[in-house]
Amino acid sequence: MALSRIENQKKKKYSLRKKVIIIVLTALLVLVGSGAAYGYYLTKKLETVTNHAQKKLARGNKSDLRAEKVDPVKDNFSILFMGIDKRKNEPSRSDALVLATFNHATNQVHMVSIPRDSKVQIIDPTHTRDYGISKITHAHAYGDANNNQGADYTIATVENLFKVPVDYYVQVDFAAFVKIVNALGGVEMNVPVKLVTQNSHDKKGKDAIVLEPGKQLLNGEQALALVRNRKSPGAGGDFGRGRRQMALIEAIVKKSANLSSVAKYSSVIDSLDKNFETNLTFGQLLSLRRYAGSLSKINTLQLKGTDDMSTGVYYYALDDNYLNKVRSELKAQLDYKTIAASDNGASDSSGTSGTSSGESSTSSTDSSGLATDSSGGTSNQ
């Protein structure tokens, strides 16, 4: 069945967010490899930045779905990459979610991108409140409003969605995208037509980013504008934007792999300082080094689904059959020891595209400041 126009538009938006996360993963793997090339100085610098980013999850150092604590040096493991949108005086939402699984035997990396509007059961890891069905992006906001537990709530929700453990997480502020490109000294790109795009603060007019056609070196703001624009004459809509996104990813990976300056590697590390948060220790981060050569072989998955306006609020209703296939693939990739379901305190509700038949679109406001429907979901904002 052909995808609807709206579904295609949604998938393109998700694609950009997924690629931003892959950029960050690429940068991290390049960084951990840089220690081997440049030794003590960069290794200590990366260690300092990683120490600044440390945050322990309330659950402790083991997923509730694990029988034993995972060791990324010898075990298969998973990392949830979260791109968050920080705003003043508001709980942060996760605008990008990518679950990556790493297999030691095959050296393979599998990634599944989770659309931000996916209709799921929100899981409170403290088991004190039932948030019902909502968009997965709101899990972070609910947790953020509850003692800064955005990562905890998101991880619990993703574990319930896929029925596999999320061992580690890396949370990145989207401001890091611009900083990473600048730290690389810019990237050379071909601008196909004149593009006029709002800047990273969504300002237009005199503050807009104007790119003239031709091959040129782009800084962070310009690179972001290049991959956001789809409405300028000749930009090619979503299809043209998608091609530019892919070209930019290739340019960043190429530039990262060919860095020869300690100063530039140092700047890339600085660009991540205070712009990311993780429960990976420095030693565990270094264990990712072995996967650096697998970047071009990443198996990426995009959850399938349909647009759902049944409650008057837009959701992306996940296809249960395809979701089950993804679950099976992730489980096989991790090949881990499970615990009995009765021993797991986390909810095992379906948490997919299904909802109760009694849903209503009547809205209210909860303590987190998010508008909710009567089933516990949040309204489209």
N, C-alpha and C positions, 0 to 999 in steps of 0.2 A: 504494500500500500504506500502510495506517495506521501511524503511528509507534508503537513500543512505549512502554509507560509509563516504562520506564527511560530510553529515548532522549529522551523529552520532558523528563524531569527533568534529564538531562545538558545538553540544549540551553538550559534556563532558567538553569542555573548559568553556562554559557558566555556567555549573554546579559548577565548582570550584569557579568561581567568586561569584556566588550566595551564596555558603556556607561560603565564607569569610565574606560576608555581614551579614549572619545569626550569625556567630561567634561574630561579633561586636554588633549586636542587643542583643545577649545573654549576652555579657559582660555588656552592658548598663543596662539591666534589673536586672542583679545580683547586679550591683553597686547601683542602686536606692533602691534595697531591703536591701542593707548592712547598710543603714542609720538607719533602724529600729533595726538592730541587734547591731550595735556598737555606735549609737547615734551621739552626737554632732561633734566629731572629723572628722569622715568620711563624714558626711553630709556637713560640712563646706569645706572640701577638694574637694568634688565633686562640690560644688557650685563654688569654685574658678576656677576649670578646665572648667566648663561650661561657666563661665563668659569670660574666655580666648577664648572660641570657638565661641562666639557670632558674628553673621553677619546678618544684616538686608537685606532683598531682596529689590530691587529697586521698586517693585510693592507695598510695604507696608506690613502690617500685615494681609492681607486678599487676598485669591485667587480671581481673576476676575470672576471665575465661581460660587462664593459663593454670596448668597443674603445677608448673615450676617457673621460677624466675628465668627470663630469657637472657642469653648472653650473645650480643650481636657479633662477637668475634668468632663464635662457633655455631650459633643457632640461626635458623631462619627467623626473620623478624619483620615487623611492619612499622611504618611511620606515617602518621597523618599530617599532611601539609595544609596549613590553614592560612589563607590570605584574608586579613581583616581590614575593615573600614573603620578607622578611629574617628570619632566626632566628639566635639566638646559637649559635655553635659548629657551624653547619651550612652547607653550600653553599646558595646562594639558588636557588630554582626560579622559573620564569616562570609565574605563575598566569594571565596573560592575554597573548595575542599577537594583534595586529592589524596586517596589512600594508596600508598606504595608498599609493595611486599618484596622482600629480598630473599632469594633462595641461594644458599651456599653451594649446593651440589651442581646447579646449573649456571650459577653466576648471573641469573636473569633477574630483571627488575620489571614487575608488573605494576601498572598504575591505573586506577579507576577514578574518573572525574565525577564528582557528585554535584548535580545542578543545585543551585542555591535555593530554588523554589520547590525542591522535592518534597512531596507530601509524606511525612513520616511521623512516627510516634516519638515525641520528645521525652528523653529519659533524664530524670533527676537522679544523679548517682548517690545522693543522700537518702533517697527513698522517702522523702517527707512530703512531696507534692506530685500530683498527677497533672501534667501540662497538656495532656491529650495530643491530638493530631495538629501539626503545624508545619510550616516551612522549616527545613533543616537549618537555614541561615539563622533562625531565631533561637536555636539551642544555645549558641554562644551568648546572645543577648540576655537570655534568662539567667544563665550562669554568671555572666558579668555583673548583673544586678544583684546577685546573691553572693556576696563576699569575693568578688573577682574570680569566679570559678568558670569562666567562659570555656576554657580548654577542657575542663573536667566534664561539663555538660555535653559538649560537642563530641568528645571521645566516647562517652557512654551511649550517646544517640547513634553514632556510627557503628559501634560494636553491636548494638541491637539490630541495626539495619542489615549488616552483613553476616552477623553471627560468627565473627572471627575476632581475635584479640587485636587491639591497637596498642602496640608496645611503647611507641615513642611518638612525640609530636614535635613539629617545628612550626611556630606561629610567626608570620611575617606581616609587617605593616606595608601596604602598597607603596608607601613613600620610598621604600627600599629599591623599587624598580628603577626610578629615576637616578638614584644615587649609584646603583650598580653600573648603569650605562656610563654615567659620568666618570666613575672610578676606572672604567676600562679605557678612558680617553675617547669615548664616543664610538659609534659604529658606522661604517660606510654602507650607505643604502642608496638605491635608485628610487627617487620619487617620481612616479609615473605622470602625474598631473599636478597642477597647483592645488594645494590642500589648505583649507582654513579650518582650524579645530580649536575648540575651547581648551584652556590649559588644564593642568593637573588639579587646579582648585575650582574647575568648572566655570571659569570666567571667560566671557566672550568679548566682542568688540575690540577695543584697543589692547586688551590683554590676551587676545587669541594668538595661537601659534600659526604662523603663515609659512608654508613650505613651497618653494618654487620647484618646478620639475627639473630633473637631472640627478646625476650621481653626486653624492655629497656626504660629508661627515656629519652625523647627527649627534647632538648631545641628548641627555636623558629626557628633557621635556619634549624635544623634537621627535625622538623615537617613540615616545608615548603617543604623541599626536598622530604620527604616521599609522599606528596600528589601531587607533580609535576611530579614525575618520571613515565614514561610509556615505556621507551625504553631499560632499562637494561634487560639482559637475565632473564627470569622468572618473570618479573614485571607484566605480564598479560595484557599489552597494556592499552587501555582506560578502559576496564572492570575492570582490577585489580586496576588501579588508582582510579576508581570510588568507589570501595569497601573500599579502604584505606581512602578516603575522608570522607565517612560516618562514619567510625570507629573513625576518629579523631574528628569529630563534637561531637560524643557521649562522647568521653573522655574529651573534653574541658567542655562540659555542666556538666558532672559528677564532674570534678575537681572544677569547679566554685561553684557548689551547696554545696560542702563539705569543702569549705575554712573555717578554724576556727581561722585564724590569722588576726588581725587587720593590721599588717604590710604587709601581702600579698594583702589584699583588697586595702590598700593604694598604693601598687606598681601597681596594675591593673589600678587604677585611674590615676596614674602618666604616665602609658604607653599611655593613650589617650591624655594627655596634649599636645597641639600644633600639634596633629596628626589628629584632627577632627574639623569640622566647622559645625555650626548649627544655625537655627533661633528659636530653642526651648529654652525657658527660663529655669532656674533651677526649678522653680515651676512646669512648664509643663512637664519637664523631670521626676520629681517625680511622676506625674500622671500616668506614664507608669507602676508603681509598681503593679497595679491591674492586669496587663497582664502577670506578671512573671510566674504564674502557667500555662499559656496557651502555653508555648514554645513547648511542645511536641505535641500540637494539631494544629500547624500552617498549614493552607491549602495553599500549594504551587502550583503555576501554571507556566507552561513554554509555552511561545508563540510558536505556530506552524508556519512552513513556508517551503520554498524551496530555494535552492541555485540559485542565479541569476547572470549570467555573460553577460547579454544582451547588456551592454554598454562597455564591456571589463574590467569592474571593478567589483570585487566581492561584492555582497550584500546578505543579508538574507531577502528574500521577504516574508513578513508576510501573513498568510492565513486570508483573510478578514472575512470569515464566523466564524472562531474560534476567531478572534480578536473581533468581535461583541459580541460573547458569553462572553468573558472576560470583555468587557465594561459593559454588563448588570449585571454581577456578582458584579463588583466593585461598580456600581451605587446602587445596592440593599444593599450591605454591608454598604455603607456610608449613604444611605437614607437621603439625604440632600436637602435643599431648593435651587433651581437653580435660575438664573437670565435669563431674556429674551435674546435670541441670539443676538438681535439687540443692546443690552446694553453692550455686551462683545466685547472689543476691540481686543481680540486675534483672530488670524486667525482660521477659521473653515474648512480649506481645508482638504481633505481626509487624507493626511499625513500617509498613510499606505503603502501597497506594490505597489500601483499603481503609474505609472509615465506617462508623456506625450509620445506620440509615436515618437516625434521628437528628442529624446535624442541622444547624440553623445558621443563617448568615447574620444574625443579630450580633452587634458588636458591643464591646465594653472595654475598659482599660484596667490592666492589672498593675501590680506594684512595680513592675519593671518598666512601665511606661509604654508598653506595646499594646496596640489595639488587638483584642482577641475576639474570636467568634465563640458561640456557646459551647462548642466541643473542645475548647482549649486551644484552638488554632489562632494564628495571628493574621490580621488583615493585610492585604497587599499594600505596601507603602513605597 
